Amino acid sequence: MKSTLIKNRIQEKISTKDNLLSIYFTAGFPQLQDTRKVISNLAEAGVDMIEIGLPNSDPIADGEVIQKSSTQALQNGMSTSLLFQQLKGIREEIEIPLIIMGYFNTMLQFGVEKFCRTCADLGIDGIIMPDLPVEVYEKDYKDIFEKYELNFICLITPQTSEERIRKIDQVSTGFIYMVSTASTTGKTSGFGPQEIDYFKRIRNMNLKNKCIVGFGIKDQKSFSQVCQYAKGGIIGSAFIQSLKENGIDKIGEFVKQIRTSH
């Protein structure tokens, strides 16, 4: 039965709930052995999905906060193999969807099939690799992802053409990660008319996959804004900043203040 669960955990969450809150954090930050504690505390606080970031020495799309957490995690000694060790038995404790997010060179170095097989064994539900082009995925890796029943979650941005969005929608499984802005993560505060128009435009396309908005969500106001137009929101930089300043014990408080009106 395990494979059915792996395949459907994300879809089940998306089909049964609105105002989804997904939290991104960097594995091995603030301390090397904090990964498991962060996941447990987030699940206990009632988040809907967790994105576990694989630290990378050149995280091009990430803002300063995530870059620094990535550098710190690597200095702490975090690696792909160690993350997989830390996640052993996680499904005995955690029921919500777990997604691994990173850059493709990390997956390639580990071995794509080995990476996917290990994810499936651990009960990981999906993978986000922002720098893996959808055409390359479809040609070279789609069969492997499907073999291990892993959702492949693609990103779109305000600059992505309608034709390409349709293509991404066709290939993606789970949901589409809708980047709110063209700038790097962690900079904006709230969303203006330009972003709102983009959210409406995508909503009106009636895509097969639901969209969850990431980049620029840092408080209850910005989370509520995106939930009006999409299935939910993803918070990364603001959560990592809170983790750095307030520690793991305050995770519940962080989540609570995001969800105030929901």
C-alpha positions in Angstrom: 0.0 0.0 0.0 3.0 2.3 0.5 3.3 3.2 -3.1 -0.3 4.4 -3.3 0.3 6.7 -0.4 3.4 8.1 -1.9 1.6 8.8 -5.2 -1.4 10.5 -3.7 -0.4 12.3 -0.5 0.1 15.7 -2.3 -3.0 15.3 -4.5 -5.1 14.2 -1.5 -4.0 17.3 0.5 -4.7 19.6 -2.5 -8.1 18.1 -3.2 -9.3 18.3 0.4 -8.1 21.7 1.6 -7.8 25.3 0.6 -5.4 28.0 2.1 -2.6 25.4 2.0 0.6 26.5 3.9 3.8 24.9 2.7 7.0 25.8 4.5 10.5 25.6 3.0 13.6 25.2 5.1 17.2 24.3 4.5 18.2 20.8 5.7 21.0 21.0 8.3 20.2 24.6 9.5 20.6 26.1 12.0 22.5 23.1 13.3 23.4 19.9 11.4 21.1 17.7 13.4 18.1 20.1 13.4 16.5 18.7 10.2 14.3 16.2 11.9 13.3 18.5 14.7 12.3 21.2 12.3 10.1 18.8 10.3 8.4 17.5 13.5 7.7 20.9 14.9 6.3 22.1 11.5 4.0 19.1 11.3 2.9 19.6 14.9 2.2 23.3 14.2 -0.2 22.3 11.5 1.5 23.2 8.2 0.1 21.3 5.2 3.3 20.5 3.3 7.1 20.8 4.0 9.8 21.5 1.4 13.1 20.2 2.5 15.9 22.3 0.9 19.1 20.5 -0.2 21.8 23.1 0.4 23.8 24.1 -2.6 27.0 26.1 -2.9 25.5 28.2 -5.8 21.8 28.7 -5.1 21.1 31.1 -8.0 17.3 31.7 -7.5 17.5 32.2 -3.8 17.6 35.4 -1.9 20.3 36.3 0.7 18.5 34.6 3.7 18.3 31.2 2.0 21.8 31.5 0.5 23.2 32.1 3.9 21.3 29.2 5.4 22.6 27.0 2.6 26.2 28.1 3.2 25.8 27.5 6.9 24.3 24.0 6.4 27.2 23.0 4.1 29.7 24.3 6.6 27.8 22.3 9.2 28.5 19.2 7.1 25.2 18.6 5.4 25.2 16.4 2.3 22.6 14.5 0.3 23.6 11.2 1.9 23.4 12.6 5.4 20.0 14.1 4.7 18.7 10.7 3.6 20.1 9.2 6.8 18.4 11.9 8.8 15.0 11.1 7.1 15.1 7.4 7.8 11.8 6.3 9.4 10.3 9.8 9.0 7.0 8.3 7.8 6.5 6.6 11.2 6.1 10.2 12.6 5.0 12.5 9.8 1.8 12.1 7.7 1.8 15.3 5.6 3.5 15.6 2.2 7.2 16.0 2.2 9.0 17.5 -0.9 12.7 17.7 -1.6 13.8 20.9 -3.3 17.3 21.5 -4.7 19.4 22.0 -7.7 19.8 19.3 -10.4 23.6 19.0 -10.1 23.2 17.6 -6.6 20.8 15.0 -7.8 23.0 14.2 -10.8 26.1 13.7 -8.5 24.2 11.3 -6.3 22.8 9.5 -9.3 19.2 10.3 -10.5 17.8 6.8 -10.2 19.5 6.2 -6.8 18.2 9.6 -5.6 14.6 8.8 -6.7 14.7 5.3 -5.3 15.9 6.6 -2.0 13.2 9.3 -1.9 10.6 6.6 -2.6 11.9 4.4 0.1 11.8 7.2 2.6 8.3 8.3 1.7 9.1 11.5 0.0 6.2 12.7 -2.2 7.7 15.1 -4.7 10.8 16.8 -6.0 11.3 20.4 -7.1 14.4 21.1 -9.2 14.1 24.7 -10.5 17.0 24.3 -12.9 15.9 21.0 -14.6 14.2 22.1 -17.8 10.9 20.4 -18.4 12.0 19.2 -21.9 15.1 17.5 -20.4 13.0 16.0 -17.6 10.4 14.6 -20.1 13.1 13.2 -22.4 15.5 11.7 -19.9 14.0 11.4 -16.4 10.2 11.2 -16.5 10.2 7.4 -16.6 12.4 7.2 -13.5 10.2 9.7 -11.6 7.1 7.7 -12.6 8.7 4.4 -11.7 9.2 5.6 -8.1 5.9 7.5 -8.1 7.4 10.9 -7.3 5.6 14.1 -8.2 7.7 16.4 -10.4 6.8 20.0 -9.5 7.7 22.7 -11.9 8.0 26.5 -11.5 6.3 29.2 -13.5 7.1 33.0 -13.3 5.3 36.1 -14.5 7.5 36.0 -17.5 6.6 32.4 -18.5 4.6 32.4 -21.8 1.1 30.9 -22.0 2.3 28.2 -24.3 5.1 27.2 -22.0 2.7 27.3 -18.9 0.5 24.9 -20.8 3.5 22.6 -21.5 4.6 22.7 -17.8 1.0 22.0 -16.7 0.9 18.9 -19.0 4.2 17.5 -17.6 3.9 18.5 -13.9 2.3 16.3 -11.3 1.2 17.4 -7.8 1.0 21.1 -8.2 2.7 24.0 -10.0 5.0 26.2 -8.0 3.9 29.7 -9.0 6.8 32.2 -8.5 5.1 35.5 -7.6 7.8 37.8 -8.9 10.8 37.9 -11.2 13.3 38.9 -8.4 15.0 36.6 -6.1 13.3 35.2 -3.0 12.8 37.1 0.3 12.6 40.7 -0.9 9.1 41.9 -1.4 6.4 42.9 1.1 2.9 42.2 0.1 1.7 42.1 -3.5 0.7 45.0 -5.7 -1.6 45.2 -8.8 1.0 43.7 -11.1 1.3 40.5 -9.1 -2.5 40.3 -8.5 -3.1 40.6 -12.3 -0.6 37.7 -12.8 -2.4 35.6 -10.2 -5.7 36.3 -11.8 -4.3 35.5 -15.3 -3.0 32.1 -14.2 -6.2 31.3 -12.3 -8.3 32.1 -15.5 -6.2 29.6 -17.5 -7.9 26.7 -15.6 -4.8 24.6 -15.5 -5.0 20.9 -14.8 -2.7 21.3 -11.8 -3.5 23.6 -8.9 -1.0 26.5 -8.3 0.7 27.3 -5.0 2.4 30.7 -4.8 6.0 31.1 -3.5 8.5 34.0 -3.1 7.5 37.1 -1.2 5.1 35.6 1.3 6.2 36.5 4.8 3.2 37.3 7.0 -0.5 36.8 7.4 -1.4 39.6 4.9 0.7 38.3 2.0 -0.4 34.7 2.7 -4.1 35.7 2.7 -3.6 37.6 -0.6 -2.3 34.6 -2.5 -4.9 32.3 -1.0 -7.6 34.4 -2.8 -6.2 33.4 -6.2 -4.3 30.1 -5.7 -4.5 27.0 -3.6 -2.1 28.3 -1.0 1.3 29.8 -0.3 4.9 28.7 0.3 7.1 30.5 2.8 10.8 30.1 2.8 13.0 33.2 3.6 10.7 34.5 6.4 10.6 31.1 8.1 14.4 30.7 7.9 14.9 34.2 9.3 12.6 33.3 12.2 14.4 30.0 12.7 17.7 31.9 12.9 16.4 34.6 15.2 14.0 32.7 17.4 15.0 29.0 17.2 13.1 25.8 16.7 11.0 26.2 19.8 9.2 29.2 18.3 8.1 27.4 15.1 4.6 27.0 16.4 4.3 30.7 17.0 5.5 31.5 13.6 3.0 29.3 11.9 0.2 30.5 14.1 0.8 34.2 13.2 0.7 33.3 9.5 -2.6 31.5 9.8 -4.3 34.1 12.1 -7.4 34.6 10.0 -7.7 31.1 8.6 
